[in-house]
């Protein structure tokens, strides 16, 4: 599912397939394929040339995904994002040539530019930047999890009235409507 935000797409690599919880990034190879699939350069992930380096970057990517999830959940509850999560996001943000850090500025999060040298985490920095931008610019009430019974997918509600409930009307929304219709028909009989 394309949410128009690579950080939310990254969160959505944990999903349900055929009714079972599935992690679409269970190997360094799958991470590399996902990065290429969303249009990010997968430099730093040469699985065959350096399996240990690819595994380290893969582990960093999974930690980043967990940190983004914690940050989005805390942000949505109007809670302070834990310092360990800010550290994890900032570590990846620092890996880019155009580096920013996510900091608390009173009651809100802001992005501050800093300069550092690039490193192997640079492949993940667009994801961290998308998460930081989401946390600082999007209306926290519009960052939502799908309202379906298997609601693990995240989306940014950009609808005019701000009442979107499903990650996709074509799938989850239609299933919910069909289930309600079935229940009404069953109750009427």
N, C-alpha and C positions, 0 to 999 in steps of 0.2 A: 504494500500500500504506500503510495506517495503522498505524504502530508504537506509537501512544500517546505519542510523543515528537516534537514538531515539529522538533527538531534532526535526528533520524534521518530523519524524513520529508523534510527539506530535503536531506540527503545523498543520499537515494534519488531525487532528481530527475535523477540520472545513472543510467541504467538500460540495459537491452537491450530493444529492440522489434524483433520479427521477426528475431532473431539479430544485430542491429546495435547497437553502442553509440550511445546517444541521450542528448542533454541536453534535458530537458523545459523548461529555462529558458534559451532561446536568444535571447530578446528581452525588453525591458522590459514589453511587453504580457503575455507569458507569466508573468513574475514577478508582475505585478499580479493576474492571474487565479489563480495558484497561492496567493498570500497570501489572497485572498478565499475560495478553495476550501477552505482549511484553517481558515477562521474568523478570520483576522487582518485588522485594518483595513489597507487599502492606502493610508493617507494618506501624502502625500509622493510618490506615484507618479501624477501626472496626465500621462499620456503625450502627450495632445493639447495641453494648455495649455503645457507646458514640456518638449519632447523632450530638451533637454540635461540638465535636472535629473533626468528619468526615467532617462536613460542613466547618469548619475553614481551614482544609487541602485542601478541594476542592476549596475554594476561593483562597487560595495560589497558587494552581495548575493553575487556570485560569489566575491569575496575572502573573505567570511565563510564561505561553504560550503567553500572550500579550507582555511581555517583550522580549521574544525570537523573536517574529515577528518584533517588533520595531528594535531590534538589527540587525537582518538579513537584513532588508530593509535599514537601515542606513549604514551598512557595505557594502552592494552592491552598494550604491551610493557614496562610499568613504567619507562618513560623519562620524563625531564623534558619537559614541553611547552615548545617553544621560546619564548623571550621575544617574538619577533615575532608569534607566534600569540596569546599572551596579550594583547599590545597590540591586535591586531585585534579580538579578542573584547571586550576592555574598552572599546574605542572605541565599539562598538555598544551595549554595556551602559550606557554613560554617556549615551546618547541618550534614555533613558527617565526618567520622573519618579521612579519607584522604582528607583533605580540601585544596582547592586552591582558589585564588581570581583572578578575571579578572581585570586588571589595564591597563591604558594607559601608554605606555613606549615611549614617543616621539610621533611618527606618527602611531604606530601600537599597537595592543592589545597583551598582554602577560599574561601567567598564572604564579602566584607566590604562593608557598606553604605556608600555615599558619596552626596552630593547634588550634582546638576548640573541645568542647564536642558535641556529637550528640544530636539531638532533633527530634521532630515529623516530621520536614521537610525532614528528611533523605530519605523518600520514593521518594522524587522528585529530590534528588541530582544527580542521574545518568543522568537525563534529562538536568539539568543545566550544568553538566560537559561536556556532549556531545555538548551542544550549545557553551560553552566556547572553546572547542577544535575545533569545526567547525569554529568559528570566528577567531581563532588564527592560524589555520593550513591550512584550505582550501583556494583555490584560489577564492576570492570574486566574480570573473566573472563567476564562475561555480556553484554558489548557485543561483538557478533559480526557478521561478514560472512557472507552466505548461503554454504552449503557446495556449492551447485550449481556446475556447470562455468563458468557465467557469473556467479559470485558477486560482484556489485557492490553488492547491496542490503544495508543494515545493519539490525539489529534488536537489541532488548534481550531476552535470554532470561529470561522470567519463569516458565518451567516449574518444576515442583516439584523435579525431579532435576537441573536445570541442564544437560541434554544436548541441547537443541534444536540442530539443525544447519542448518535451512532458514528462510528468511524467511517462507515459507508452506508448510505441509504440503500444502495443496490444489493448489499449482502445482509448486514445485521439489521438494518431498518426494515427491509422486506420480510425477513424471518420473524421479527417481532410482530409486525402487522399480521402476518399469516397465522402466527400462533394465537394472537388475540381473536382473530376471525374464527379460527377453529374452535376456541373455547366458547365463543358466543353461540356458534352453531350447535355445539355439543350441549350447552345449557338450554338452548331453545327446544331441543328434541327430547 
